[in-house]
Amino acid sequence: YTPRTLFPYTTLFRSIKSIDMSKYKGKLFTPYTSMQIKDDITKSLNRLKGKLIKKYHVNKVIFKKTDESSGYIIADYSIVPYGTIEDINIIMGAV
């Protein structure tokens, strides 16, 4: 790949990294919280659809406990960027 062909992917990965789940840190994880996180991810990916990605799918948002009073949020979704026919699976976490 040349720098010119990698540019859309660099932009795509920066955009994905900018999805912010920090506002959910320290909050009680409920089904409503899961729905809010899915909605935030969907809004972020909708902005990229038609520009950098063809389609996307949010698979799940779960809470993984590390002990009695703490854990981390895991968001699992997949995207299909332009220029490929493959799904890229992304697993994001917020501690």
N, C-alpha and C positions, 0 to 999 in steps of 0.2 A: 504494500500500500504506500501511496505517496502522501505527503502532508495534505494535499488538496482533497484526496478521497477520504482521509480520516477526519476532516473538519466536521462533517455532520455528526459523526459519532462522538467526537469530543464535546460538541454542543449538547448532544442528547444526554451524555453521561453527566455533564454539569447540571443540566436541568433536572435530572432525576435526583442527583445529590442534594439539590436545593429544596426538595420536599421536606418540610419541617414537621416533625412529630414531637418536638420538645414541649409544646404547650400541654401535652398529655402526661408529662412526667409528674409523678407525685400525686396523681389523681386516682381515684378508685376506678378500676376497669370493670365496666358493665357492658351488656349488649348495646346500650345506647352509645357508649364511648366507642365501641367497635364500629358502629354505624357512622359516627362522626369522622373517624379516621378514614374509613372507606370513602366517604364523601369528599374529604380533603384530597385524597390520592386521586380520585376520579376527576375532580376539578383541575388538578395539576396536569394530569395526563390528557384531559380534553383540550387544554391549551396547546399541547404538542401534536395532537392528532391532526393530520392533514398537512403538517409542516415537516415533522421529523419522524413520526410513526404512522403506520397504516392503521393498526388496531391495537387494542390492549384488553386485558381482562384482570380484574382484581380477584385473586383466588380466595384469600382469607386474611383475616386480621385476628391474631390470637394473643393471649397473655401467657407467658411462660414464667411460672413461679420459681424463684431461686431459694427462697425460704418462706417462713410464715408471713412476713410483712413486706416482702419485696419481690421484684421480678422485672421482666422487660417485655416490651411490646414487639411483636413480629408481624410485619406486613409482607405478604407473599403475592406478587402479581407478575404478569408476563406482558411483553410488548413485542410487536413486529415492526422494526424500523424499515424505512424505505431502503431499497438496495439489497434486501435479503428476503428469503422465504422462510427463515427460521424464527421460532419464538425465542426470545431471550427471557429467561426466568430471573426475577429479581427478588431477593429476600432482604428486606430492610429491617433494622432493629433500632429500638430506642430504649436506653437503660433508664 
